[in-house]
């Protein structure tokens, strides 16, 4: 049986093409708005918050702007006043209807920020309340776990990064390659079924990455918890080495999310070797030949530069989660206790 989650994973190349076609014309408007700011504040929850981690790395590494993740409770619970002149507030919500996120963006504007919304719903309160709305073109997403709405959010963040970085031909060329690179990841990978089978017997899982790929580690850990009911922790490999590595053992493997190039790769290879010294299995998504040699199994990753790799890097992980859920007898489309739109209780 084909699940809705699997069908929506497979829709991602076209969803990304549509989204990039719709969003790239907004680059000039974003550039003009961003020219009036010096810092970026991301407002999000759940998968959108994980996407915002990618946005933070893009802003700081590619555009040289300080970027932070907000705590919406500052606005919605404590109702504090914060000076936000010179700040570009970017709110992410696939539905655009999470009241906490809508309220926090309005609060940011009232505090002096310029505002951008990233959402999949053009007629949502979030889109209406922002100066610029980047409306992704994922189409209706029926499975509860976010897949195509997540990757199209990453694409929207990449368009924002392109705008704030100025005339960056390398960036634009890399974005043009994304849909085809994601399509290649949907081709059969024999390692996928093998790895899903291995994970059916584990008690927990650590998912790790660093830099741009840290967002992928966080998102996949969330997906394992949502769709497979598997205790999974998403950690930067730097944080993992500072204590939590003690949880790695024969029952708790580590899954590494790695770009094909970049300065974080040597550390991930070292971490894989360290995990195996602790009798923990080490698995990888992406990376290079050295990482593959250091791991017990590796899923094929995207052939993309590091700064856009997370848009593709998450896809093999989504496929792994969907496969594992079915092996465990779980319907990944409707995980227990979850709804498509989550409202935070602020009372």
SEPA-561070 format. One record per residue (C-alpha): residue number from 1; residue in three letters; x, y, z. Coordinates in pm, whole numbers, plus 50000, padded with zeros to 5 digits. Layout:
N
+------+------+-------+-------+-------+
| romi | miti |     x |     y |     z |
+------+------+-------+-------+-------+
|  NUM |  ALA |     X |     Y |     Z |
...
+------+------+-------+-------+-------+
//
This chain:
347
+------+------+-------+-------+-------+
| romi | miti |     x |     y |     z |
+------+------+-------+-------+-------+
|    1 |  UNK | 50000 | 50000 | 50000 |
|    2 |  UNK | 50128 | 50345 | 49908 |
|    3 |  UNK | 50089 | 50585 | 50197 |
|    4 |  UNK | 50000 | 50951 | 50156 |
|    5 |  UNK | 50335 | 51032 | 50314 |
|    6 |  UNK | 50521 | 50835 | 50046 |
|    7 |  UNK | 50314 | 50990 | 49766 |
|    8 |  UNK | 50386 | 51339 | 49897 |
|    9 |  UNK | 50757 | 51265 | 49931 |
|   10 |  UNK | 50755 | 51172 | 49562 |
|   11 |  UNK | 50579 | 51498 | 49470 |
|   12 |  UNK | 50869 | 51707 | 49598 |
|   13 |  UNK | 51066 | 51765 | 49276 |
|   14 |  UNK | 50764 | 51923 | 49109 |
|   15 |  UNK | 50664 | 52107 | 49426 |
|   16 |  UNK | 51013 | 52255 | 49440 |
|   17 |  UNK | 51006 | 52356 | 49073 |
|   18 |  UNK | 50671 | 52530 | 49118 |
|   19 |  UNK | 50786 | 52701 | 49437 |
|   20 |  UNK | 51114 | 52827 | 49294 |
|   21 |  UNK | 50935 | 52955 | 48983 |
|   22 |  UNK | 50689 | 53144 | 49205 |
|   23 |  UNK | 50940 | 53275 | 49459 |
|   24 |  UNK | 51245 | 53377 | 49258 |
|   25 |  UNK | 51062 | 53680 | 49112 |
|   26 |  UNK | 51037 | 53810 | 49472 |
|   27 |  UNK | 51415 | 53845 | 49505 |
|   28 |  UNK | 51423 | 54217 | 49421 |
|   29 |  UNK | 51142 | 54299 | 49665 |
|   30 |  UNK | 51312 | 54098 | 49938 |
|   31 |  UNK | 51642 | 54271 | 49868 |
|   32 |  UNK | 51483 | 54614 | 49902 |
|   33 |  UNK | 51310 | 54518 | 50227 |
|   34 |  UNK | 51623 | 54353 | 50364 |
|   35 |  UNK | 51834 | 54660 | 50286 |
|   36 |  UNK | 51652 | 54838 | 50569 |
|   37 |  UNK | 51756 | 54573 | 50822 |
|   38 |  UNK | 52074 | 54428 | 50972 |
|   39 |  UNK | 51955 | 54120 | 51162 |
|   40 |  UNK | 51707 | 53838 | 51102 |
|   41 |  UNK | 51464 | 53692 | 51356 |
|   42 |  UNK | 51294 | 53361 | 51269 |
|   43 |  UNK | 50951 | 53282 | 51416 |
|   44 |  UNK | 50837 | 52919 | 51395 |
|   45 |  UNK | 50741 | 52596 | 51572 |
|   46 |  UNK | 50782 | 52225 | 51494 |
|   47 |  UNK | 50914 | 52134 | 51149 |
|   48 |  UNK | 50907 | 52502 | 51056 |
|   49 |  UNK | 51143 | 52573 | 51345 |
|   50 |  UNK | 51382 | 52310 | 51207 |
|   51 |  UNK | 51363 | 52480 | 50868 |
|   52 |  UNK | 51447 | 52808 | 51042 |
|   53 |  UNK | 51773 | 52656 | 51169 |
|   54 |  UNK | 51873 | 52616 | 50805 |
|   55 |  UNK | 51772 | 52978 | 50745 |
|   56 |  UNK | 51989 | 53090 | 51032 |
|   57 |  UNK | 52299 | 52925 | 50884 |
|   58 |  UNK | 52221 | 53071 | 50542 |
|   59 |  UNK | 52188 | 53421 | 50681 |
|   60 |  UNK | 52500 | 53408 | 50893 |
|   61 |  UNK | 52733 | 53220 | 50658 |
|   62 |  UNK | 52618 | 53345 | 50317 |
|   63 |  UNK | 52494 | 53697 | 50397 |
|   64 |  UNK | 52692 | 53795 | 50707 |
|   65 |  UNK | 52382 | 53888 | 50907 |
|   66 |  UNK | 52326 | 53784 | 51267 |
|   67 |  UNK | 52022 | 53556 | 51280 |
|   68 |  UNK | 51834 | 53414 | 51578 |
|   69 |  UNK | 51538 | 53188 | 51650 |
|   70 |  UNK | 51258 | 53356 | 51842 |
|   71 |  UNK | 51084 | 53239 | 52157 |
|   72 |  UNK | 50720 | 53315 | 52070 |
|   73 |  UNK | 50622 | 53308 | 52437 |
|   74 |  UNK | 50808 | 53641 | 52476 |
|   75 |  UNK | 50527 | 53788 | 52267 |
|   76 |  UNK | 50229 | 53565 | 52342 |
|   77 |  UNK | 50273 | 53480 | 52710 |
|   78 |  UNK | 50501 | 53743 | 52863 |
|   79 |  UNK | 50387 | 54016 | 52624 |
|   80 |  UNK | 50722 | 54186 | 52656 |
|   81 |  UNK | 50824 | 54485 | 52451 |
|   82 |  UNK | 51152 | 54431 | 52260 |
|   83 |  UNK | 51328 | 54687 | 52040 |
|   84 |  UNK | 51328 | 54536 | 51689 |
|   85 |  UNK | 51423 | 54831 | 51470 |
|   86 |  UNK | 51661 | 54705 | 51203 |
|   87 |  UNK | 51531 | 54347 | 51232 |
|   88 |  UNK | 51380 | 54139 | 50955 |
|   89 |  UNK | 51125 | 53907 | 51117 |
|   90 |  UNK | 51060 | 53592 | 50912 |
|   91 |  UNK | 50767 | 53377 | 51025 |
|   92 |  UNK | 50723 | 53021 | 50898 |
|   93 |  UNK | 50404 | 52816 | 50915 |
|   94 |  UNK | 50293 | 52570 | 50648 |
|   95 |  UNK | 49926 | 52644 | 50717 |
|   96 |  UNK | 49975 | 53009 | 50803 |
|   97 |  UNK | 49707 | 52958 | 51067 |
|   98 |  UNK | 49900 | 52876 | 51382 |
|   99 |  UNK | 49774 | 53156 | 51604 |
|  100 |  UNK | 50093 | 53181 | 51810 |
|  101 |  UNK | 50304 | 53242 | 51497 |
|  102 |  UNK | 50056 | 53492 | 51349 |
|  103 |  UNK | 50046 | 53681 | 51678 |
|  104 |  UNK | 50423 | 53681 | 51718 |
|  105 |  UNK | 50478 | 53825 | 51369 |
|  106 |  UNK | 50226 | 54102 | 51443 |
|  107 |  UNK | 50409 | 54168 | 51772 |
|  108 |  UNK | 50742 | 54189 | 51587 |
|  109 |  UNK | 50599 | 54444 | 51345 |
|  110 |  UNK | 50462 | 54647 | 51635 |
|  111 |  UNK | 50810 | 54641 | 51789 |
|  112 |  UNK | 50960 | 54790 | 51471 |
|  113 |  UNK | 51058 | 54486 | 51261 |
|  114 |  UNK | 51004 | 54448 | 50889 |
|  115 |  UNK | 50814 | 54129 | 50816 |
|  116 |  UNK | 50820 | 53830 | 50580 |
|  117 |  UNK | 50592 | 53525 | 50591 |
|  118 |  UNK | 50675 | 53180 | 50451 |
|  119 |  UNK | 50363 | 52968 | 50416 |
|  120 |  UNK | 50189 | 52725 | 50184 |
|  121 |  UNK | 49856 | 52911 | 50209 |
|  122 |  UNK | 49816 | 53237 | 50017 |
|  123 |  UNK | 49490 | 53329 | 50190 |
|  124 |  UNK | 49616 | 53262 | 50543 |
|  125 |  UNK | 49631 | 53519 | 50825 |
|  126 |  UNK | 50010 | 53489 | 50829 |
|  127 |  UNK | 50044 | 53577 | 50461 |
|  128 |  UNK | 49801 | 53868 | 50500 |
|  129 |  UNK | 49987 | 54008 | 50798 |
|  130 |  UNK | 50335 | 54024 | 50641 |
|  131 |  UNK | 50489 | 54291 | 50417 |
|  132 |  UNK | 50607 | 54017 | 50181 |
|  133 |  UNK | 50456 | 53669 | 50169 |
|  134 |  UNK | 50663 | 53389 | 50018 |
|  135 |  UNK | 50389 | 53143 | 49930 |
|  136 |  UNK | 50523 | 52798 | 49854 |
|  137 |  UNK | 50355 | 52583 | 49593 |
|  138 |  UNK | 50358 | 52243 | 49762 |
|  139 |  UNK | 49988 | 52181 | 49706 |
|  140 |  UNK | 49763 | 52025 | 49967 |
|  141 |  UNK | 49951 | 51806 | 50214 |
|  142 |  UNK | 49723 | 51540 | 50362 |
|  143 |  UNK | 49965 | 51328 | 50565 |
|  144 |  UNK | 50026 | 51474 | 50910 |
|  145 |  UNK | 50409 | 51455 | 50894 |
|  146 |  UNK | 50535 | 51750 | 50690 |
|  147 |  UNK | 50742 | 51648 | 50388 |
|  148 |  UNK | 50683 | 51859 | 50077 |
|  149 |  UNK | 50580 | 52163 | 50282 |
|  150 |  UNK | 50910 | 52133 | 50470 |
|  151 |  UNK | 51133 | 52113 | 50164 |
|  152 |  UNK | 50951 | 52398 | 49993 |
|  153 |  UNK | 51001 | 52606 | 50308 |
|  154 |  UNK | 51373 | 52538 | 50274 |
|  155 |  UNK | 51353 | 52652 | 49913 |
|  156 |  UNK | 51181 | 52973 | 50024 |
|  157 |  UNK | 51454 | 53032 | 50280 |
|  158 |  UNK | 51713 | 52977 | 50008 |
|  159 |  UNK | 51541 | 53243 | 49795 |
|  160 |  UNK | 51555 | 53476 | 50095 |
|  161 |  UNK | 51924 | 53395 | 50136 |
|  162 |  UNK | 51984 | 53467 | 49769 |
|  163 |  UNK | 51812 | 53803 | 49804 |
|  164 |  UNK | 52008 | 53905 | 50113 |
|  165 |  UNK | 52340 | 53791 | 49969 |
|  166 |  UNK | 52322 | 54027 | 49671 |
|  167 |  UNK | 52412 | 53922 | 49318 |
|  168 |  UNK | 52533 | 53569 | 49380 |
|  169 |  UNK | 52558 | 53368 | 49059 |
|  170 |  UNK | 52684 | 53058 | 49241 |
|  171 |  UNK | 52379 | 53062 | 49469 |
|  172 |  UNK | 52133 | 53102 | 49180 |
|  173 |  UNK | 52300 | 52823 | 48981 |
|  174 |  UNK | 52282 | 52590 | 49280 |
|  175 |  UNK | 51911 | 52658 | 49327 |
|  176 |  UNK | 51845 | 52572 | 48964 |
|  177 |  UNK | 51988 | 52223 | 49028 |
|  178 |  UNK | 51776 | 52144 | 49333 |
|  179 |  UNK | 51461 | 51989 | 49177 |
|  180 |  UNK | 51657 | 51746 | 48959 |
|  181 |  UNK | 51886 | 51654 | 49248 |
|  182 |  UNK | 51582 | 51571 | 49462 |
|  183 |  UNK | 51429 | 51368 | 49179 |
|  184 |  UNK | 51747 | 51157 | 49165 |
|  185 |  UNK | 51709 | 51075 | 49535 |
|  186 |  UNK | 51371 | 50913 | 49466 |
|  187 |  UNK | 51530 | 50645 | 49250 |
|  188 |  UNK | 51551 | 50304 | 49425 |
|  189 |  UNK | 51832 | 50272 | 49678 |
|  190 |  UNK | 51892 | 49914 | 49801 |
|  191 |  UNK | 52041 | 50053 | 50122 |
|  192 |  UNK | 51703 | 50199 | 50222 |
|  193 |  UNK | 51523 | 49872 | 50294 |
|  194 |  UNK | 51832 | 49728 | 50460 |
|  195 |  UNK | 51863 | 50023 | 50697 |
|  196 |  UNK | 51491 | 50030 | 50774 |
|  197 |  UNK | 51516 | 49663 | 50869 |
|  198 |  UNK | 51807 | 49732 | 51102 |
|  199 |  UNK | 51620 | 50009 | 51279 |
|  200 |  UNK | 51315 | 49795 | 51362 |
|  201 |  UNK | 51495 | 49650 | 51665 |
|  202 |  UNK | 51655 | 49961 | 51816 |
|  203 |  UNK | 51538 | 50123 | 52140 |
|  204 |  UNK | 51638 | 50475 | 52042 |
|  205 |  UNK | 51828 | 50675 | 51786 |
|  206 |  UNK | 52057 | 50976 | 51776 |
|  207 |  UNK | 52047 | 51185 | 51459 |
|  208 |  UNK | 52340 | 51420 | 51417 |
|  209 |  UNK | 52473 | 51679 | 51176 |
|  210 |  UNK | 52652 | 52009 | 51186 |
|  211 |  UNK | 52633 | 52344 | 51011 |
|  212 |  UNK | 52366 | 52361 | 50743 |
|  213 |  UNK | 52286 | 51991 | 50794 |
|  214 |  UNK | 52206 | 52041 | 51163 |
|  215 |  UNK | 51855 | 52139 | 51050 |
|  216 |  UNK | 51824 | 51801 | 50877 |
|  217 |  UNK | 51924 | 51615 | 51193 |
|  218 |  UNK | 51660 | 51801 | 51394 |
|  219 |  UNK | 51388 | 51744 | 51136 |
|  220 |  UNK | 51458 | 51373 | 51094 |
|  221 |  UNK | 51467 | 51317 | 51469 |
|  222 |  UNK | 51124 | 51480 | 51486 |
|  223 |  UNK | 50997 | 51259 | 51203 |
|  224 |  UNK | 51118 | 50939 | 51374 |
|  225 |  UNK | 50932 | 51045 | 51688 |
|  226 |  UNK | 50615 | 51153 | 51505 |
|  227 |  UNK | 50574 | 50870 | 51257 |
|  228 |  UNK | 50761 | 50576 | 51415 |
|  229 |  UNK | 50716 | 50651 | 51787 |
|  230 |  UNK | 51092 | 50598 | 51817 |
|  231 |  UNK | 51277 | 50801 | 52082 |
|  232 |  UNK | 51516 | 51005 | 51868 |
|  233 |  UNK | 51739 | 51296 | 51960 |
|  234 |  UNK | 51861 | 51549 | 51706 |
|  235 |  UNK | 52200 | 51690 | 51803 |
|  236 |  UNK | 52484 | 51886 | 51656 |
|  237 |  UNK | 52781 | 51653 | 51649 |
|  238 |  UNK | 52973 | 51912 | 51852 |
|  239 |  UNK | 52709 | 51892 | 52126 |
|  240 |  UNK | 52698 | 51513 | 52099 |
|  241 |  UNK | 53067 | 51490 | 52180 |
|  242 |  UNK | 53018 | 51696 | 52498 |
|  243 |  UNK | 52844 | 51430 | 52705 |
|  244 |  UNK | 52543 | 51286 | 52521 |
|  245 |  UNK | 52770 | 51049 | 52328 |
|  246 |  UNK | 52743 | 50830 | 52638 |
|  247 |  UNK | 52399 | 50715 | 52516 |
|  248 |  UNK | 52550 | 50544 | 52211 |
|  249 |  UNK | 52566 | 50168 | 52254 |
|  250 |  UNK | 52462 | 49850 | 52080 |
|  251 |  UNK | 52094 | 49943 | 52114 |
|  252 |  UNK | 52124 | 50311 | 52020 |
|  253 |  UNK | 52284 | 50386 | 51684 |
|  254 |  UNK | 52370 | 50724 | 51535 |
|  255 |  UNK | 52243 | 50848 | 51198 |
|  256 |  UNK | 52461 | 51120 | 51045 |
|  257 |  UNK | 52325 | 51377 | 50798 |
|  258 |  UNK | 52611 | 51502 | 50585 |
|  259 |  UNK | 52661 | 51719 | 50277 |
|  260 |  UNK | 52885 | 51592 | 50000 |
|  261 |  UNK | 53143 | 51863 | 50066 |
|  262 |  UNK | 53230 | 52137 | 50313 |
|  263 |  UNK | 53423 | 52187 | 50636 |
|  264 |  UNK | 53199 | 51971 | 50860 |
|  265 |  UNK | 53272 | 51641 | 50684 |
|  266 |  UNK | 53600 | 51547 | 50861 |
|  267 |  UNK | 53434 | 51583 | 51200 |
|  268 |  UNK | 53146 | 51358 | 51098 |
|  269 |  UNK | 53390 | 51090 | 50983 |
|  270 |  UNK | 53561 | 51111 | 51322 |
|  271 |  UNK | 53227 | 51085 | 51500 |
|  272 |  UNK | 53130 | 50775 | 51300 |
|  273 |  UNK | 53456 | 50607 | 51398 |
|  274 |  UNK | 53407 | 50707 | 51761 |
|  275 |  UNK | 53054 | 50563 | 51762 |
|  276 |  UNK | 53179 | 50230 | 51635 |
|  277 |  UNK | 53446 | 50226 | 51906 |
|  278 |  UNK | 53155 | 50247 | 52151 |
|  279 |  UNK | 52988 | 49942 | 51986 |
|  280 |  UNK | 52722 | 50166 | 51835 |
|  281 |  UNK | 52623 | 50130 | 51471 |
|  282 |  UNK | 52688 | 50439 | 51264 |
|  283 |  UNK | 52472 | 50514 | 50961 |
|  284 |  UNK | 52484 | 50806 | 50720 |
|  285 |  UNK | 52277 | 50999 | 50472 |
|  286 |  UNK | 52503 | 51162 | 50215 |
|  287 |  UNK | 52863 | 51250 | 50280 |
|  288 |  UNK | 53166 | 51132 | 50085 |
|  289 |  UNK | 53361 | 50808 | 50041 |
|  290 |  UNK | 53546 | 50856 | 50370 |
|  291 |  UNK | 53222 | 50886 | 50567 |
|  292 |  UNK | 53069 | 50588 | 50390 |
|  293 |  UNK | 53375 | 50378 | 50477 |
|  294 |  UNK | 53342 | 50478 | 50843 |
|  295 |  UNK | 52973 | 50380 | 50862 |
|  296 |  UNK | 52782 | 50053 | 50869 |
|  297 |  UNK | 52535 | 50168 | 50601 |
|  298 |  UNK | 52489 | 50481 | 50393 |
|  299 |  UNK | 52194 | 50625 | 50202 |
|  300 |  UNK | 52265 | 50818 | 49885 |
|  301 |  UNK | 52266 | 51196 | 49937 |
|  302 |  UNK | 52213 | 51490 | 49700 |
|  303 |  UNK | 52473 | 51616 | 49458 |
|  304 |  UNK | 52441 | 51975 | 49570 |
|  305 |  UNK | 52670 | 52236 | 49727 |
|  306 |  UNK | 52661 | 52238 | 50107 |
|  307 |  UNK | 52457 | 52560 | 50136 |
|  308 |  UNK | 52158 | 52412 | 49951 |
|  309 |  UNK | 52218 | 52043 | 50034 |
|  310 |  UNK | 51961 | 52031 | 50319 |
|  311 |  UNK | 51679 | 52074 | 50066 |
|  312 |  UNK | 51770 | 51732 | 49929 |
|  313 |  UNK | 51942 | 51576 | 50227 |
|  314 |  UNK | 51620 | 51534 | 50421 |
|  315 |  UNK | 51451 | 51332 | 50143 |
|  316 |  UNK | 51627 | 50994 | 50195 |
|  317 |  UNK | 51554 | 51038 | 50565 |
|  318 |  UNK | 51185 | 51095 | 50493 |
|  319 |  UNK | 51180 | 50776 | 50286 |
|  320 |  UNK | 51353 | 50589 | 50568 |
|  321 |  UNK | 51098 | 50712 | 50824 |
|  322 |  UNK | 50806 | 50611 | 50604 |
|  323 |  UNK | 50954 | 50266 | 50541 |
|  324 |  UNK | 51033 | 50208 | 50907 |
|  325 |  UNK | 50682 | 50314 | 51016 |
|  326 |  UNK | 50524 | 50058 | 50784 |
|  327 |  UNK | 50760 | 49785 | 50908 |
|  328 |  UNK | 50655 | 49869 | 51262 |
|  329 |  UNK | 50287 | 49842 | 51170 |
|  330 |  UNK | 50227 | 50217 | 51209 |
|  331 |  UNK | 50028 | 50432 | 50967 |
|  332 |  UNK | 50262 | 50729 | 50914 |
|  333 |  UNK | 49982 | 50938 | 50763 |
|  334 |  UNK | 49793 | 50973 | 51090 |
|  335 |  UNK | 50029 | 50947 | 51390 |
|  336 |  UNK | 49854 | 50922 | 51724 |
|  337 |  UNK | 49790 | 51243 | 51912 |
|  338 |  UNK | 49880 | 51474 | 51622 |
|  339 |  UNK | 49688 | 51706 | 51391 |
|  340 |  UNK | 49797 | 51890 | 51079 |
|  341 |  UNK | 49764 | 52233 | 51239 |
|  342 |  UNK | 49884 | 52255 | 51599 |
|  343 |  UNK | 49778 | 52544 | 51821 |
|  344 |  UNK | 49990 | 52627 | 52125 |
|  345 |  UNK | 49798 | 52684 | 52447 |
|  346 |  UNK | 49901 | 53034 | 52556 |
|  347 |  UNK | 49654 | 53069 | 52842 |
+------+------+-------+-------+-------+
//
